[in-house]
Amino acid sequence: MMVIKTLQGLEPILAAELEAIGAADIRPLKRAVSCTGDQRLLYRANYELRTALRVLVPFHSFKASDERQYYNSIRQVDWKQYLDVSDTLAVEATVSSAFFRHSQYMALLTKDAIVDQFRDRFGRRPSVNLDAPTLRIHVRIHESQCDLLLDSSGDSLHKRGYRRDTVEAPLNEVLAAGMVLLTGWQGDSTFVDPMCGSGTLAIEAAMIAMRMPPQHKRQSFGFFRWKDFDKKLWAAVKTTADAQALAPRFRILASDKDPRARNATSINLLSAGLEKVVETEKISFEKLVPPEPTGLLVTNPPYDERLKVEEIAEFYKSIGDRLKQHWSGWTAWLISSNMDAWKNFGLRPSRKIVLYNGSLECYFQKFDLYEGKKYG
């Protein structure tokens, strides 16, 4: 069994991705999806899933209602199966329980039980390494139910490795990929982000269009340091996935009126190896002309908290007016956490999805910009 973590609202997309790579027993959870699969699927999930944050493998469960019972249960696990005394470990805990109050303390208690077992058996103990441990362990405690999971990913999978420069409030890469996939777009029309910021949406769209694995830049995963790491199997998984890449059939454009955003996008495109795939331009949305009669526009409009409500209202109204008057024939998807500003947009969405950009609740909304449509 595996538990793959994601962002709230992206669970159906992640489930579809898992089905596409051959997972079985797929079950959506809150901010996660569980499934079953073999070692090959574990490697594929880490390398190929665009909306995954971490791929966790449950390996032990028990009940405990006090600290001593918990500590003893952790010590009963044969940790030599997973660690040597010369290895390093890190423990993270999430706690929702009347018996245990503090997640950091439970993580520390877990670590103590593990290293105490090694000290008693071998006279030496593994050390802690929070950045790049041999084994990263996740503890989940709900009331008396305690579950231990191994983290096969290492660094969070949103860290694709291409981001070298940013402007304010860049989109999480997993959120950006999820937004593109939620539109149903697979590279089958022209793609435009007219307020591109650091270029994350355009980069994720380009990788989707090219069937490029999202982790093609990553040098290491957590499972590389596991005792059962199969180097040949990993090489085969990576080679097979990389061989699926193809040239995009339609144009992908990223533009922004801010020269800093244009420069950050260009730097990140170069880092991703996509500088010849995504076209960039420094231009305001008010002056941008649709490059084709039809296509997909996806964007995260900037929001400056220092702006007055009237200015935000006018800004959103201008976006809606521009779409209505100049982008007929296109489909537009926009995300924003400013619920009041949406009221001034002037277009009626055909679909509305709740997503979270960090802690901000956002509406990701679809607008069908048909010729001669009655907008309201």
C-alpha positions in Angstrom: 0.0 0.0 0.0 1.1 3.6 -0.6 -0.3 7.0 0.5 0.4 9.8 -1.9 0.0 13.3 -0.5 -1.3 16.2 -2.5 -2.9 19.6 -2.1 -6.6 19.9 -1.2 -8.8 20.0 -4.3 -6.3 18.0 -6.4 -7.3 14.5 -5.1 -9.3 13.5 -8.2 -6.5 14.6 -10.5 -3.9 12.6 -8.5 -6.2 9.5 -8.6 -6.5 9.8 -12.4 -2.7 10.1 -12.6 -2.3 7.0 -10.5 -4.7 5.0 -12.6 -2.7 6.0 -15.7 0.5 4.5 -14.3 -1.2 1.2 -13.3 -2.0 1.7 -9.6 -4.7 -0.5 -8.1 -7.2 -0.1 -5.2 -7.2 3.7 -5.7 -9.0 5.6 -2.9 -9.1 9.4 -2.6 -8.5 10.7 1.0 -8.3 14.2 2.3 -5.2 15.8 0.7 -4.0 12.3 -0.3 -4.8 9.2 -2.3 -4.1 5.7 -1.3 -3.4 2.8 -3.7 -1.5 -0.5 -4.0 1.3 -1.3 -6.3 4.8 -2.9 -6.6 8.3 -1.4 -6.4 8.1 -0.3 -10.0 5.0 1.7 -9.3 6.6 3.3 -6.3 9.5 4.5 -8.5 7.1 5.7 -11.2 4.9 7.5 -8.7 7.8 9.6 -7.5 9.2 10.3 -11.0 6.0 10.8 -13.1 3.2 12.1 -10.9 2.6 15.8 -11.4 0.3 16.4 -8.5 2.1 14.3 -5.8 3.8 16.0 -2.9 5.2 12.8 -1.2 4.9 9.1 -1.7 4.6 7.4 1.7 4.7 3.6 2.4 2.9 2.4 5.6 4.8 -0.3 7.3 3.6 -0.6 10.9 0.5 0.2 12.9 -0.4 -0.2 16.6 -2.6 1.2 19.4 -1.3 3.3 22.2 -3.0 5.6 24.8 0.0 6.8 26.8 3.7 7.7 26.2 5.1 4.5 27.8 2.9 2.3 25.7 3.8 4.3 22.6 7.6 4.2 23.3 7.5 0.4 23.9 5.5 -0.2 20.7 8.1 1.8 18.7 10.9 -0.2 20.3 9.3 -3.5 19.3 9.8 -2.7 15.6 12.9 -4.4 14.2 14.5 -1.2 13.0 17.6 -3.1 11.7 15.5 -4.0 8.7 15.5 -0.3 7.6 18.6 1.3 9.2 22.2 0.6 10.1 24.0 2.2 13.0 26.0 4.3 10.5 22.8 5.6 8.9 20.8 8.8 9.7 17.1 9.3 10.3 14.5 12.1 10.5 11.0 11.8 12.1 8.0 13.9 11.4 4.7 13.5 13.3 1.1 14.7 12.9 -1.1 14.3 15.9 -4.9 14.5 16.4 -5.4 12.8 19.7 -6.8 13.2 23.2 -3.9 11.1 24.5 -1.0 12.9 22.8 -0.9 16.6 22.4 2.3 17.8 20.7 3.5 16.5 17.3 7.1 17.6 17.9 7.3 15.8 21.2 5.9 12.6 19.6 8.5 12.9 16.8 11.2 13.2 19.4 9.8 10.2 21.4 9.8 8.1 18.3 13.4 9.0 17.5 14.4 8.2 21.1 12.8 4.8 21.0 14.6 3.9 17.7 18.1 5.1 18.7 17.7 3.5 22.2 17.0 0.1 20.5 20.2 0.4 18.5 22.2 1.6 21.5 21.0 -1.4 23.5 21.7 -3.9 20.7 24.9 -2.6 19.2 26.4 -0.1 21.6 26.1 2.6 18.9 23.1 4.5 17.4 22.1 6.2 14.2 22.3 10.0 14.2 19.7 12.6 13.2 19.9 14.4 9.8 16.9 16.5 9.1 18.0 17.5 5.5 19.0 14.3 3.8 18.5 11.3 6.1 18.9 7.7 5.1 15.4 7.1 6.3 12.6 9.7 6.7 9.8 8.4 8.9 6.3 9.9 9.1 4.2 9.2 12.2 0.4 9.7 12.1 -1.5 9.5 15.3 -5.3 9.7 15.4 -6.6 9.2 18.9 -5.0 5.8 19.9 -4.3 4.7 16.3 -0.6 5.1 15.5 0.7 4.5 11.9 4.3 4.5 10.8 5.1 5.4 7.1 8.4 5.5 5.2 8.9 8.6 3.0 10.1 7.4 -0.4 10.4 10.9 -1.9 13.0 12.8 0.2 12.5 16.4 -0.6 8.9 17.4 -1.4 8.0 16.6 -5.0 6.9 20.1 -5.7 10.6 20.9 -5.7 11.2 20.1 -9.4 14.7 21.6 -9.5 14.1 24.2 -12.3 13.1 27.2 -10.2 16.1 29.6 -10.0 14.4 32.9 -9.7 11.1 34.1 -8.3 8.9 37.1 -7.9 6.4 37.7 -5.1 4.2 34.7 -4.1 5.2 32.2 -6.8 2.7 29.3 -7.4 3.6 25.9 -5.9 4.6 23.7 -8.8 2.2 20.9 -7.8 -0.7 23.5 -7.7 0.3 24.9 -11.1 0.4 21.4 -12.7 -2.9 20.5 -11.0 -4.5 23.7 -12.4 -3.5 22.9 -15.9 -4.6 19.3 -15.6 -8.0 20.4 -14.1 -8.7 22.3 -17.4 -8.4 19.0 -19.3 -5.7 20.4 -21.5 -3.0 18.0 -22.8 -1.1 20.2 -25.2 -3.9 20.1 -27.8 -4.3 23.9 -28.3 -2.3 27.1 -27.8 -1.6 27.9 -24.2 -1.2 31.4 -22.8 -0.4 32.8 -19.3 -0.6 36.6 -19.6 0.4 37.3 -16.0 3.1 34.7 -15.7 5.1 35.8 -12.6 7.9 33.3 -12.3 6.6 31.2 -15.3 5.5 28.2 -13.2 2.2 27.6 -15.0 3.8 27.8 -18.5 6.6 25.5 -17.5 4.3 22.9 -16.0 2.1 23.2 -19.1 5.1 22.7 -21.4 6.1 19.5 -19.5 2.5 18.2 -19.7 2.4 19.0 -23.5 5.7 17.3 -24.0 5.0 14.3 -21.8 8.2 15.3 -19.9 8.5 13.7 -16.4 8.1 16.4 -13.8 11.2 15.2 -11.9 13.5 14.9 -14.9 15.8 17.5 -13.2 15.9 15.8 -9.8 19.1 14.1 -8.7 17.9 12.1 -5.7 14.9 10.5 -4.1 14.5 9.1 -0.6 14.2 5.5 -1.9 17.8 5.8 -3.3 19.0 5.3 0.3 16.7 2.4 1.2 18.2 -1.1 1.7 16.1 -2.6 -1.1 16.9 0.1 -3.7 16.9 -1.6 -7.1 19.2 0.4 -9.2 18.5 -1.5 -12.5 14.7 -1.2 -12.0 15.1 2.5 -11.3 17.2 3.0 -14.5 14.5 1.1 -16.5 11.7 3.2 -15.1 13.5 6.5 -15.8 14.5 5.4 -19.3 11.0 4.4 -20.2 9.5 7.6 -18.9 12.0 9.8 -20.6 11.5 8.1 -23.9 7.8 9.3 -23.9 8.9 12.9 -24.4 7.8 14.6 -27.6 7.8 18.0 -29.2 4.8 20.3 -28.4 2.2 20.6 -31.2 1.0 24.1 -30.2 2.5 27.3 -29.0 3.0 28.0 -25.3 3.3 31.7 -24.3 4.2 33.4 -21.0 3.9 37.2 -20.7 3.9 39.8 -17.9 4.1 43.6 -17.8 6.7 43.4 -15.0 10.3 43.1 -16.4 11.4 41.2 -13.3 8.7 38.6 -13.9 9.8 38.3 -17.6 13.4 37.8 -16.5 12.6 35.3 -13.8 10.5 33.3 -16.3 13.4 33.3 -18.8 15.8 32.1 -16.1 13.5 29.3 -15.0 12.8 28.2 -18.5 16.5 28.0 -19.2 17.0 26.0 -16.0 14.2 23.6 -17.1 15.6 23.3 -20.6 12.4 24.8 -22.1 13.7 28.1 -23.3 13.0 27.1 -27.0 9.6 25.7 -26.1 7.9 28.6 -24.2 7.7 32.0 -25.8 8.1 35.0 -23.4 7.2 38.6 -23.8 7.1 41.7 -21.6 3.7 43.2 -22.2 0.6 44.1 -20.2 -2.5 42.0 -20.5 -4.4 45.1 -21.7 -2.2 45.2 -24.8 -1.8 41.4 -25.4 -3.4 40.2 -28.6 -4.6 36.5 -28.8 -2.0 34.6 -30.8 -4.6 32.2 -32.3 -8.4 32.2 -32.9 -8.8 29.6 -30.1 -6.8 28.3 -27.2 -6.5 28.1 -23.4 -5.7 30.9 -21.1 -4.7 30.1 -17.5 -3.4 32.6 -15.1 -3.0 33.7 -11.5 -3.8 37.4 -11.5 -1.5 39.4 -9.2 -3.0 40.7 -6.0 -1.3 43.4 -3.9 -2.8 43.7 -0.4 -1.8 47.4 -0.3 -4.3 48.2 -3.1 -7.6 49.7 -2.1 -10.8 47.7 -2.7 -11.8 50.1 -5.4 -8.5 49.5 -7.3 -8.8 45.7 -7.0 -12.4 45.9 -8.2 -11.4 48.0 -11.2 -8.4 45.7 -11.9 -10.6 42.6 -12.0 -13.2 44.4 -14.1 -10.6 45.3 -16.6 -9.5 41.7 -16.9 -13.0 40.6 -17.5 -13.6 43.3 -20.0 -10.5 42.4 -22.0 -11.4 38.7 -22.1 -15.0 39.5 -23.2 -14.0 42.0 -25.9 -10.8 40.4 -27.3 -10.5 36.7 -26.4 -13.8 35.3 -27.9 -13.2 31.7 -29.0 -10.9 31.0 -26.1 -11.4 29.2 -22.8 -10.0 31.1 -19.7 -9.3 29.7 -16.3 -8.3 32.1 -13.5 -7.4 31.6 -9.8 -7.9 34.1 -7.0 -8.4 34.2 -3.3 -10.1 37.6 -3.5 -13.8 36.7 -3.3 -15.0 40.3 -3.4 -12.9 41.1 -6.5 -14.5 38.2 -8.4 -17.9 40.0 -8.1 -16.5 42.7 -10.4 -15.3 40.4 -13.0 -18.3 40.7 -15.3 -18.3 37.2 -16.6 -20.2 34.2 -15.4 -18.1 31.1 -14.7 -19.1 27.7 -16.2 -17.2 25.9 -13.5 -15.8 26.8 -10.1 -13.3 24.7 -8.1 -12.0 25.4 -4.6 -8.2 25.1 -4.4 -5.7 26.2 -1.8 -2.7 28.4 -2.6 -0.8 27.9 0.6 -3.3 28.7 3.3 -5.4 30.9 1.1 -8.7 29.5 -0.1 -9.1 30.3 -3.8 -11.7 29.9 -6.5 -10.3 28.4 -9.8 -12.9 29.4 -12.3 -13.6 28.6 -15.9 -15.0 31.1 -18.5 -16.1 30.0 -21.9 -15.5 33.1 -24.1 -17.9 32.3 -27.0 -18.5 34.7 -29.8 -21.6 36.7 -29.2 -22.3 35.1 -25.8 -24.5 37.0 -23.4 -22.4 37.7 -20.4 -23.8 38.4 -17.0 
